Amino acid sequence: MSGETKKIVALRKGFAPVVMRKKFDYTKWRRHYFDNMSADEFNDAAAAYDKAHPFKPQKEQIPI
């Protein structure tokens, strides 16, 4: 196992217990995050994400 791989394994072993120890509700956090955004901010963020992560189908899609 290389030195970099050992660092990654050690990081994983240390990260999970820390996250599990804290009482954290991801859903509530995201809800709070989105509640504080305007509709325009949300739309801009969604458009930027779509542009950065384009979905490319594996084969041609059949129209419904």
Buried (B, 14 or more C-beta within 10 A) or exposed (E): EEEEEEEEEEEEEEEEEEEEEEEEEEEEEEEEEEEEEEEEEEEEEEEEEEEEEEEEEEEEEEEE
